[in-house]
């Protein structure tokens, strides 16, 4: 997750648009994991200001991502 976080910080909007379906599915699966450290580290991504303000966790992607992870939360 550390490496993924670093890569996500570098993604441009066009690249993110191409990957968002697979990325959000991966994040959803990680939040649903039986291993608490995987879940904890995935949720910790929301502490990253870059990802939350202009990256894959920004409000722009909330309508897509939130329904995917809401049930697992």
N, C-alpha and C positions, 0 to 999 in steps of 0.2 A: 504494500500500500504506500510505503514511503516513495518508492520509485514512481508509482502511478501518479501520486500527488505532484511530484516534480514535473512529470511530463504534462499533466493537465494544466499546470501553470503556464506552460509554453505554447499550448495550442492556440491557434487563431480561430476566429469564428467559423471560417469555411471548413477547417479541419474538424472542428467540433460538430458541425452539422452532419458531416459524413459519418462520424463515429457515435453520435449520441444514442442511437438505439441500442447498440451493443454495449456501450459504456453504462447506460442506465440499467440494463439487464444485469450486468456484472455487479453494479452497486446494490441492486435489489437482492441478488443472490448472496452477497456478502452480509447485508443487513439481516438476512434470514438464516445465516450460518448458525450451526450448533456450537461453534467455538466462540466463546465470549471475547477473546482477543481480536478476532477477525471483525466481529460486530463493533467492538469498541473503537478500533482503529478506523473503520469505515465511517462511523459517526463523527470521529474526530476531524474528518475532512471539512465539516461545516465550521470549524474554527479558523479555517484558512480564508483570510479576507479577500485574497485575489480570486479564489474560486467562487466565493459568495457574491462578490460585487460585479465581476465581469466574466466569470468562467462558467463551468458546467453546472454549478450550484446556484447560479443567479436566478432572480425572479423570472427571467425570460424563459427558463426551462422548467419552472415549477409545475405548470399544468401537465407536463409530460412525466417528470420524475416523481412527483409526490404520490400520484395514484399507484405507482409501481412499488413504492416502499411503505406506503401507509399501513397496509395490512400487517406487515412484518414488524412495524414499530409497535 
